[in-house]
């Protein structure tokens, strides 16, 4: 708590007021939002949460995962199976789902880091694990296999928080709570010893090891934390949509969707995954609405849009949208060294990003 308090105190007053105003607006928005807007906000918050979870692994510790759908799927199937077969509350099932995903993350991390697998090869290893798991669940009859797995739908108008059965309003606040949790945890990590070690490993692993940091242990910690958090996104997915198909939930396209938000918003920043989720969701929903109004059906247009946005972001804003925007709006904390040295704009964007 002291680290969070210190980070809060060091942030610009304008930044603190904006954050409080945003939280208040998000808490009250459902009172005036219609069903379509509420559904869009749920998509934004869920994408922001899972992007923040991935950001801990890649943005903080520099470990690229392209198979994060593995943790979403494992978390979803674990909680759904416990609920359907044993009538275990999703809140308890959530704890089991986190444990399962931490165990899976530990296996991936141990195999990779013990044998010196990193960079592109580590990313390929995460894809392989996600694909192997998808194939396995395709033939796992206990949870429906390729035919799908379904959770009973709540009765109309009810909000059963104990079993996470209800309408969009309940899931909106659930998604908001998860997003705030991920944001606060990420802020705490940035100010913790582990956070400093993560960033040292990200910037120069050899130098971090020479400085006495146990790089194997802290890279494993980053993977475990990220996997455990992503499990919660899986629980949300299972009970919000009430159906699971291996081909959908473990697909690499879901992993790509997870990482796009932080990349476009700003990898390694606190607010970048949130902003990236807003940009992607609004573009996607806006494009869908426009095509529907025109009566045009173009399969794959969403993926094309994501590719264009990603390419433009990499070309013109390599550090993401948020670092530069935060600096212009006065939300980024400037250190004394930064103010004295006045580095170039790209360096300022990256340095401001870690604290923004």
LINHUCOR-V277090 format. One record per residue. RES is the residue in one letter. OMEGA is omega in radians with two decimals (NA if undefined). Layout:
RES,OMEGA / RES,OMEGA
This chain:
X,-3.14 / X,3.14 / X,3.11 / X,3.12 / X,3.13 / X,3.11 / X,3.11 / X,-3.11 / X,-3.10 / X,3.14 / X,3.10 / X,-3.13 / X,3.12 / X,3.13 / X,-3.13 / X,3.14 / X,3.13 / X,-3.14 / X,3.10 / X,3.11 / X,3.12 / X,3.13 / X,3.12 / X,3.14 / X,3.14 / X,3.13 / X,-3.07 / X,-3.05 / X,3.14 / X,-3.14 / X,-3.10 / X,-3.07 / X,3.02 / X,-3.04 / X,-3.12 / X,3.13 / X,-3.13 / X,3.11 / X,3.11 / X,3.11 / X,3.09 / X,3.11 / X,-3.14 / X,-3.08 / X,3.14 / X,3.10 / X,3.09 / X,-3.13 / X,-3.08 / X,3.05 / X,3.09 / X,3.11 / X,3.09 / X,-3.11 / X,3.11 / X,-3.10 / X,-3.09 / X,-3.06 / X,-3.12 / X,-3.01 / X,3.05 / X,-3.14 / X,-3.03 / X,3.05 / X,3.04 / X,-3.14 / X,-3.06 / X,3.04 / X,3.08 / X,-3.08 / X,3.06 / X,-3.11 / X,3.14 / X,3.12 / X,-3.12 / X,-3.09 / X,-3.14 / X,-3.11 / X,-3.13 / X,3.14 / X,3.11 / X,3.14 / X,-3.08 / X,-3.02 / X,-3.03 / X,-3.14 / X,3.10 / X,-3.13 / X,3.12 / X,3.10 / X,3.03 / X,3.09 / X,3.10 / X,3.13 / X,3.11 / X,3.12 / X,3.10 / X,3.14 / X,3.13 / X,-3.12 / X,3.06 / X,3.10 / X,3.11 / X,3.11 / X,3.12 / X,3.12 / X,3.14 / X,-3.11 / X,-3.12 / X,3.14 / X,-3.08 / X,-2.99 / X,3.10 / X,-3.12 / X,3.02 / X,3.12 / X,-3.13 / X,3.09 / X,-3.10 / X,-3.10 / X,3.06 / X,3.10 / X,3.11 / X,3.11 / X,3.12 / X,3.07 / X,-3.12 / X,3.13 / X,3.14 / X,-3.14 / X,3.09 / X,-3.14 / X,3.10 / X,3.14 / X,3.12 / X,-3.13 / X,3.04 / X,-3.10 / X,-3.11 / X,-3.03 / X,-3.11 / X,3.10 / X,2.98 / X,-3.12 / X,-3.10 / X,3.14 / X,3.10 / X,-3.13 / X,-2.97 / X,3.07 / X,-3.11 / X,-3.11 / X,-3.13 / X,3.05 / X,-3.07 / X,3.06 / X,-3.12 / X,3.07 / X,-3.13 / X,-3.10 / X,-3.11 / X,-3.11 / X,-3.13 / X,3.08 / X,-3.11 / X,-3.08 / X,-3.09 / X,-3.10 / X,3.13 / X,-3.11 / X,3.05 / X,-3.12 / X,3.05 / X,3.11 / X,3.11 / X,3.12 / X,3.12 / X,-3.13 / X,3.09 / X,3.11 / X,-3.12 / X,-3.14 / X,-3.12 / X,3.12 / X,3.13 / X,3.11 / X,3.11 / X,-3.14 / X,-3.12 / X,-3.10 / X,-3.11 / X,3.07 / X,3.13 / X,3.14 / X,3.10 / X,3.09 / X,3.10 / X,-3.07 / X,3.06 / X,3.11 / X,3.13 / X,-3.05 / X,3.13 / X,-3.05 / X,-3.14 / X,3.12 / X,3.11 / X,3.12 / X,3.12 / X,3.13 / X,3.07 / X,3.13 / X,3.06 / X,-3.01 / X,3.12 / X,-3.09 / X,-3.03 / X,3.00 / X,3.10 / X,3.08 / X,-3.11 / X,3.14 / X,-3.13 / X,3.14 / X,-3.12 / X,3.13 / X,3.13 / X,3.10 / X,-3.12 / X,3.08 / X,3.13 / X,3.07 / X,3.09 / X,3.09 / X,3.10 / X,-3.12 / X,-3.08 / X,-3.03 / X,3.07 / X,-3.11 / X,3.09 / X,3.04 / X,-3.10 / X,3.05 / X,-3.11 / X,-3.10 / X,-3.14 / X,-2.95 / X,3.12 / X,-3.04 / X,-3.13 / X,3.11 / X,3.08 / X,3.09 / X,3.12 / X,3.11 / X,3.14 / X,-3.01 / X,-3.08 / X,-3.12 / X,3.11 / X,-3.12 / X,-3.12 / X,-3.14 / X,-3.12 / X,3.13 / X,3.09 / X,3.11 / X,3.13 / X,-3.04 / X,-3.11 / X,3.12 / X,3.12 / X,3.14 / X,3.11 / X,3.10 / X,3.11 / X,-3.10 / X,-3.09 / X,-3.09 / X,-3.14 / X,3.10 / X,-3.12 / X,-3.13 / X,3.10 / X,3.12 / X,3.11 / X,3.14 / X,-3.14 / X,3.14 / X,3.11 / X,3.12 / X,3.14 / X,-3.12 / X,-3.10 / X,3.10 / X,-3.11 / X,3.11 / X,3.10 / X,-3.09 / X,3.11 / X,3.13 / X,3.09 / X,3.12 / X,3.12 / X,3.13 / X,3.12 / X,-3.13 / X,3.14 / X,3.13 / X,3.13 / X,3.14 / X,-3.12 / X,-3.09 / X,-2.98 / X,3.12 / X,-3.03 / X,3.10 / X,3.14 / X,-3.08 / X,-2.94 / X,-3.08 / X,3.13 / X,3.13 / X,3.14 / X,3.14 / X,-3.12 / X,-3.13 / X,3.14 / X,-3.12 / X,-3.06 / X,3.09 / X,3.12 / X,3.13 / X,3.09 / X,3.14 / X,-3.14 / X,-3.13 / X,-3.12 / X,-3.04 / X,-3.08 / X,3.12 / X,-3.11 / X,-2.99 / X,-3.12 / X,3.13 / X,3.12 / X,-3.13 / X,-3.11 / X,-3.10 / X,3.13 / X,-3.08 / X,-3.09 / X,-3.11 / X,-3.05 / X,NA
